Amino acid sequence: MSSDLAEPIDETGDNPSSEENKDSLRAKYKSQHEESQIHIRNMQNFKQLKAVYKTQIAAKHEEIIEFIRKHDLKTEKGQKHFADMKLDIGRLVSRSDATQTEFEKILSTRDWGNIANLMQFFRETNGFFLEVKHYVETQWEKVQESKERAAENAKAGYNQSVLNEDWDDELQTLEDVVQEPVRQREKKGKGRGRSRGRARPRLQDD
């Protein structure tokens, strides 16, 4: 047997180092296989998440976010117009934020398979949205109409004020025109009165 073999051979003719290499290779292949399966599963989860989000969540949730923004439902100032459903509106805002937060969490952790919580948050968000939508839109129209009437009244009041000022100016001008001859006569009259009141010099006889 050649002495050039790198690995020692035991009395039975087996090569221990060779067996160790085989075990190492088996472990390596098993690890690669598992990693490959994990990768495949992750890709499947990602595709599923993408499809669900795109077809069931994205457009509707964007509509809800815009609805909240338009009607100013995140502030006390905005919510005061919708007192009858304030609690439900608060739940809508809270669940909408939770849906957005959950989606961002999935993206940051790449936990593509964690779609259950996202779907639950979105279903609750959409449920509250459907409950308050008609009420909020109806109240919003009333608020806008009230604001428009107030603006029109303010504008009308301003216009009337301007007209009154113009009318006052016209009256003042008219009074000046009427009173001017009177003032002129008074001035002349006062002048004659002073003349009549002045003593005339007496002529002395020579």
C-alpha positions as CSV (number, residue, x, y, z in Angstrom):
1,M,0.0,0.0,0.0
2,S,1.4,3.4,-0.9
3,S,2.8,5.5,1.8
4,D,1.8,8.6,-0.1
5,L,-1.8,8.6,1.3
6,A,-2.3,11.6,3.4
7,E,-4.7,10.0,5.9
8,P,-3.7,7.3,8.3
9,I,-5.4,3.9,7.9
10,D,-6.3,1.8,10.8
11,E,-6.0,-2.0,11.1
12,T,-9.4,-2.6,9.6
13,G,-8.6,-0.6,6.6
14,D,-11.1,2.2,7.3
15,N,-10.1,5.9,7.2
16,P,-11.5,7.8,10.3
17,S,-10.7,11.2,8.8
18,S,-12.7,10.3,5.7
19,E,-15.7,9.4,7.8
20,E,-15.4,12.7,9.6
21,N,-15.4,14.5,6.3
22,K,-18.5,12.7,5.2
23,D,-20.3,13.7,8.4
24,S,-19.2,17.3,7.9
25,L,-20.5,17.2,4.4
26,R,-23.8,15.7,5.5
27,A,-24.2,18.5,8.1
28,K,-23.3,21.1,5.5
29,Y,-25.7,19.8,2.9
30,K,-28.4,19.5,5.6
31,S,-27.8,23.1,6.7
32,Q,-27.8,24.4,3.1
33,H,-31.0,22.5,2.5
34,E,-32.7,24.0,5.6
35,E,-31.5,27.4,4.6
36,S,-32.9,26.9,1.1
37,Q,-36.2,25.8,2.6
38,I,-36.3,28.8,4.9
39,H,-35.5,31.1,1.9
40,I,-38.2,29.5,-0.2
41,R,-40.7,29.8,2.7
42,N,-39.7,33.4,3.2
43,M,-40.2,34.2,-0.4
44,Q,-43.6,32.5,-0.4
45,N,-44.6,34.5,2.7
46,F,-43.3,37.7,1.1
47,K,-45.3,37.2,-2.1
48,Q,-48.4,36.4,0.0
49,L,-48.0,39.5,2.1
50,K,-47.5,41.6,-1.0
51,A,-50.6,40.3,-2.7
52,V,-52.8,40.6,0.4
53,Y,-51.6,44.2,1.1
54,K,-51.9,45.3,-2.4
55,T,-55.4,43.8,-3.1
56,Q,-57.0,44.0,0.3
57,I,-55.4,46.7,2.4
58,A,-53.4,49.4,0.6
59,A,-56.1,51.3,-1.3
60,K,-58.7,51.1,1.4
61,H,-56.4,52.1,4.2
62,E,-55.2,55.0,2.1
63,E,-58.8,56.1,1.8
64,I,-59.3,55.8,5.6
65,I,-56.1,57.8,6.3
66,E,-57.2,60.6,3.9
67,F,-60.7,60.5,5.5
68,I,-59.1,61.1,9.0
69,R,-56.9,63.9,7.6
70,K,-59.7,65.7,5.7
71,H,-62.1,65.8,8.7
72,D,-59.3,66.5,11.2
73,L,-60.2,63.5,13.4
74,K,-56.9,63.3,15.2
75,T,-57.3,66.6,17.1
76,E,-59.7,67.7,19.9
77,K,-60.6,70.7,17.7
78,G,-61.7,68.5,14.9
79,Q,-63.5,65.9,17.1
80,K,-65.7,68.5,18.8
81,H,-67.8,68.6,15.7
82,F,-68.6,64.9,16.0
83,A,-69.4,64.6,19.7
84,D,-72.1,61.9,19.2
85,M,-69.6,59.4,17.9
86,K,-66.4,60.7,19.5
87,L,-65.5,57.3,21.1
88,D,-65.9,55.4,17.8
89,I,-63.9,58.0,16.0
90,G,-61.2,57.6,18.6
91,R,-61.2,53.9,18.0
92,L,-61.0,54.4,14.3
93,V,-57.9,56.7,14.6
94,S,-56.3,54.3,17.1
95,R,-56.8,51.2,14.9
96,S,-55.7,53.0,11.8
97,D,-52.4,54.0,13.5
98,A,-52.0,50.4,14.7
99,T,-52.4,49.0,11.2
100,Q,-49.8,51.4,9.9
101,T,-47.4,50.6,12.7
102,E,-47.8,46.8,12.3
103,F,-47.1,47.1,8.6
104,E,-43.9,49.1,9.2
105,K,-42.8,46.6,11.8
106,I,-43.2,43.8,9.3
107,L,-41.1,45.7,6.8
108,S,-38.4,46.5,9.4
109,T,-38.1,43.0,10.8
110,R,-38.8,41.2,7.4
111,D,-41.2,38.9,9.3
112,W,-43.2,38.3,6.1
113,G,-45.2,35.5,7.6
114,N,-46.6,37.7,10.4
115,I,-49.7,38.8,8.5
116,A,-52.4,37.8,11.0
117,N,-52.0,40.8,13.3
118,L,-51.9,43.1,10.3
119,M,-55.2,41.7,8.9
120,Q,-56.8,41.9,12.3
121,F,-55.9,45.5,12.8
122,F,-57.1,46.4,9.3
123,R,-60.4,44.6,9.7
124,E,-61.1,46.5,12.9
125,T,-60.1,49.8,11.3
126,N,-62.4,49.2,8.3
127,G,-65.2,48.3,10.6
128,F,-65.0,51.5,12.6
129,F,-64.6,53.4,9.4
130,L,-67.9,52.0,8.0
131,E,-69.6,52.9,11.3
132,V,-68.7,56.5,11.4
133,K,-68.4,57.4,7.7
134,H,-71.9,58.6,7.0
135,Y,-72.3,60.5,10.3
136,V,-68.9,62.3,9.9
137,E,-69.6,63.3,6.3
138,T,-73.1,64.6,7.2
139,Q,-71.9,66.6,10.2
140,W,-68.9,67.9,8.1
141,E,-71.3,69.3,5.5
142,K,-73.3,71.0,8.2
143,V,-70.1,72.5,9.6
144,Q,-69.0,73.7,6.2
145,E,-72.4,75.3,5.5
146,S,-72.3,77.0,8.8
147,K,-68.9,78.4,8.1
148,E,-70.0,79.6,4.7
149,R,-73.0,81.4,6.1
150,A,-70.8,83.0,8.7
151,A,-68.4,84.1,6.1
152,E,-71.2,85.5,3.9
153,N,-72.7,87.4,6.9
154,A,-69.3,88.8,7.8
155,K,-68.8,89.9,4.2
156,A,-72.3,91.4,4.1
157,G,-71.7,93.2,7.3
158,Y,-68.4,94.6,6.0
159,N,-70.0,95.7,2.8
160,Q,-72.8,97.5,4.8
161,S,-70.2,99.1,6.9
162,V,-68.4,100.4,3.8
163,L,-71.7,101.6,2.4
164,N,-72.5,103.4,5.7
165,E,-69.1,105.1,5.6
166,D,-69.6,106.2,2.0
167,W,-73.1,107.5,2.9
168,D,-71.7,109.4,5.9
169,D,-69.1,110.9,3.6
170,E,-71.8,111.9,1.1
171,L,-73.9,113.4,3.9
172,Q,-70.9,115.4,5.2
173,T,-70.2,116.6,1.6
174,L,-73.9,117.7,1.2
175,E,-73.9,119.4,4.6
176,D,-70.8,121.3,3.6
177,V,-72.4,122.4,0.4
178,V,-75.5,123.5,2.2
179,Q,-73.8,125.2,5.1
180,E,-71.2,127.1,3.0
181,P,-73.6,129.9,1.9
182,V,-74.8,130.2,5.4
183,R,-71.3,130.5,6.7
184,Q,-70.5,133.1,4.1
185,R,-73.6,135.1,5.1
186,E,-72.7,134.9,8.7
187,K,-69.2,136.2,7.9
188,K,-70.7,139.1,6.0
189,G,-73.3,139.8,8.6
190,K,-70.7,139.9,11.3
191,G,-68.6,142.4,9.3
192,R,-71.6,144.8,8.9
193,G,-72.4,144.6,12.5
194,R,-69.0,145.8,13.5
195,S,-69.2,148.6,11.0
196,R,-72.6,149.8,12.4
197,G,-71.4,149.7,15.9
198,R,-68.4,152.0,15.2
199,A,-68.9,155.7,16.2
200,R,-68.9,158.1,13.4
201,P,-66.7,161.2,13.7
202,R,-68.7,164.4,14.4
203,L,-68.2,167.4,12.1
204,Q,-67.1,170.5,14.0
205,D,-68.5,173.9,13.1
206,D,-66.0,176.5,12.2
